[in-house]
Amino acid sequence: MNLAGCSIIGSRRSLTGGTGFRAYDPTTAQAVEPDFFSATLDEVNEAARLAHEAFVFYSRASGREKAEFLRRIAGNIESAAGEVIQRARLETALPEARLQAETARTCGQLRMFAQVVEEGSWVMARIDRADPNRKPNPKPDIRSMLRPVGPVAVFGASNFPLAFSVAGGDTASALAAGNPVIVKAHPAHPGTSELAGRAIQQAVRDCKLHEGVFSLLFDSGTEAGAALVRHPLVKAVGFTGSRKGGRALMDIAAARPEPIPIFAEMSSTNPVFILPGALREHAGTIAAGLFASFTMGAGQFCTKPGMVFVPEQPEISQFISRLESSVADAADFHLLTGSIRSAYEAGIRNRKEACTVKLVAGKPSSAAGYCADLALFETSAKSFRDDPALSEEIFGPSTLLVRHSGREELLEIARRLEGHLTATIHGTSEDLSEFRDLIAILETKVGRIVFNGFPTGVEVTHAMVHGGPYPATSDGRSTSVGSQAIFRFCRPVCYQGFPNEALPAELQNANPLAIWRMLDGELTKNPL
Amino acid sequence: MNLAGCSIIGSRRSLTGGTGFRAYDPTTAQAVEPDFFSATLDEVNEAARLAHEAFVFYSRASGREKAEFLRRIAGNIESAAGEVIQRARLETALPEARLQAETARTCGQLRMFAQVVEEGSWVMARIDRADPNRKPNPKPDIRSMLRPVGPVAVFGASNFPLAFSVAGGDTASALAAGNPVIVKAHPAHPGTSELAGRAIQQAVRDCKLHEGVFSLLFDSGTEAGAALVRHPLVKAVGFTGSRKGGRALMDIAAARPEPIPIFAEMSSTNPVFILPGALREHAGTIAAGLFASFTMGAGQFCTKPGMVFVPEQPEISQFISRLESSVADAADFHLLTGSIRSAYEAGIRNRKEACTVKLVAGKPSSAAGYCADLALFETSAKSFRDDPALSEEIFGPSTLLVRHSGREELLEIARRLEGHLTATIHGTSEDLSEFRDLIAILETKVGRIVFNGFPTGVEVTHAMVHGGPYPATSDGRSTSVGSQAIFRFCRPVCYQGFPNEALPAELQNANPLAIWRMLDGELTKNPL
């Protein structure tokens, strides 16, 4: 594997080279070759300048041209999959099957957006016809559609080295909408990032696009990323990471002379509500599913269920003992980075030391490297309500059971929840009718409500909403997964009184792209 | 007319009463009765608490119920129209015909949103069906739709005492989406605000809604408004006003522990590009239209054309002399408030004193009160580029002609523009094909491009986009006029694996509301 370790600035590799850093193998905690070099501020500026230049052309690319580009990226990643997965294993210690699935998902996302932009109706074209006879003034012809917003900065996530990194969801949706993308690679998997970045760079070449459509910046720290978000030519930001990091970027974006939209997905504890009937009838199955869900990916998913509300009733002991035996049988876990491990250890230590929390089951890890102890805690509803720290996300293989006395206490807890990505309800149909108001509360707290399932495993579909009120994200009015993510990186533009031939194809009388349009308030594919 | 002068907190009138203030008659600059009282912080808190309480119920009102409510508001305003218009004339000095048209527009907006929510397809329902046989994991059933965001704070605008104030566009779209609204009345027209507020309060009663669905707060200063934007139970903000005021609220919204979306429409100079062919063929007509547009409403529209780019060619003298004679024949103008007048006078004075700007035609006002001198300026393209102050909005009956040497200079100016609400092009079809790249640039700078028309007069339709990149608005990804404004105040929520009967009607198998839905990626009204 021949890694250069340099940022990709349009069609070039950076030659200047800032501070050097390396990836670490989580199984050994040892640095691995080669050196990577942080982007300089000049390189940030150059990437932004190129993206701005490219926007003039790429923003006017047709749906077909963008679809070809997105499919080419997917194809290039598949061609390099062997190498990509090998390097990703080294940098993340994630199992090969998971990385294969993630590669497939990454390419699937790119192809989903290719299909969306090739079909074309996503632009929400609207046409209100003129009425020259209207009194007192004639009514003009007005037509609107979504247009891309401008160069987008995307921050790679530590926990999805492919699907939410260089060629991940944010990149795919931003490119699909017609925006150049500048990725700030996550420093935990720079080699994987370089390989994905090269696949995109090659696709830019293959499709003869302006080189500024894509750049990839390395940085071991936060300077390049902050400079990117501050850059006047950058018009929107996608970020997946910690609450602290996300909020810092939100504050930078809001304090710019020209504030820009930022979509930061930050932290979520994903409450699970096991209702009385479900616990009575399915304690064992739910326990097994819960264990699999909170330990999946070593508990490093943004949708990991981190607090589980269980009613005080006889079946609770069966539920807990099933979890205990799963804990006892568990394999060792490796976390992704040294800093995730430190944060996890601190989080676990705090809970162990809290007198209101009990360690129900734990399993010390015997592995080397960034290994993680498994830890299952429990607390009372009262203690949970009194201690906001118990609501916080602990990134890693741990969860917290909260024992409550029944409906009223549960609703009170639900009302006090902050924003999360998901909430999960396990219930029978009787439970559901008794807890209708719980659903009403949860609708205001999360982006996705899961019934009799588990929140991990986010489908990439048209209806998926992977978002939620702050602090789950910076802005709960959008999703980072699924085809609706394309709406993040565009804005409506309207054309008044334009001659037909000067309009974008989407808005021309004949409807040459045969897309769905709202014509005088009615959806139709008909021409005018 | 019996005005109480008190804030409306749900079903009650405030009795406490903070600082007193009065409206002013712009024709005399004299205060008019009665006293109005600024809301106290306790009243802000109480309005927010009630709105939060109401949200639980109102967010679940059906489209039909919300439509009835919106139509009832329109009906109540129409019933009180005589009184409303009389008071608005006193407080704004706007002509009766304009206030009648604005009342009709206000009621029209409310009824448009009534129709949108009654029809119901606006929620963007999406259904992805389950596939239990998918490998390696079964695919769950996922359904999503837009849901209201929570209590919305709306700030009334000075220049639209009805259509962008208490019962104006932001209130209508927020209520249509299912959100309680707390309006901070503009202190320039408190009586008009009280009458509109009472019409809404009565509609809340008529429809037996929770009283917290609507409150109206008075404030002579900025405290109540700032407290409202800071309030943890307020979830979004709509504002129309100055750049300074809008940016201050943006900063407050972004600095909250839980930042919230804010839609501030702030300032726009609405560039007009008169292309060579158009000037050659239509100099006189364009001059007449431009005069009418920049003096409409005494130049106090956010869409007023404040800079006009004209090529140096022989017809420019005809164009200017036509403008001069319109200026000479003009009637007197009154501005809306003393502070708008001071700002206008300062703006005009600065231009008169600038050695790079020439007063082409002016007309001192002979009226009493908040009268305004008409002022038509011109400058060169070079001076315009060198002095950013010449791009700034001057709210009142004045505009600036910018003489340029041709295509290259014009494109360079266009590239340097900041965000505006609109841009206007006057051109022949030859002009249009020669200046295609001008349109491409303007698409990135404004929300609406007008061809051979004028930007004032914003149609309330489905395709309208009244928005634009910062600093025209806080977030160019939305519109404050037209039916698409409903998307501001909602967020997508998805339901995974839900039993049919537990889903909102919009997402149930039978499609009981007969709305358009995206079913496995295809738009249809079919049931499952």
Interface residues (C-beta under 8 A of the other chain):
Chain A: F55 V56 S59 R60 S121 R126 I127 D128 N137 K139 P140 I142 R143 S144 R147 V149 G150 M250 D251 A254 A255 E258 P259 I260 P261 E418 G419 S429 L432 R436 I439 A440 E443 T444 V446 G447 R448 I449 V450 F451 N452 G453 G457 E459 T461 H462 A463 M464 V465 G467 P469 Y470 P471 S474 D475 G476 R477 S478 T479 S483 Q484 C490 R491 P492 V493 C494 Y495 Q496 G497 F498 P499 A502 W516 M518 D520 G521 L523
Chain B: F55 V56 S59 R60 S121 R126 I127 D128 N137 K139 P140 I142 R143 S144 R147 V149 G150 M250 D251 A254 A255 E258 P259 I260 P261 E418 G419 S429 L432 R436 I439 A440 E443 T444 V446 G447 R448 I449 V450 F451 N452 G453 G457 E459 T461 H462 A463 M464 V465 G467 P469 Y470 P471 S474 D475 G476 R477 S478 T479 S483 Q484 C490 R491 P492 V493 C494 Y495 Q496 G497 F498 P499 A502 W516 M518 D520 G521 L523
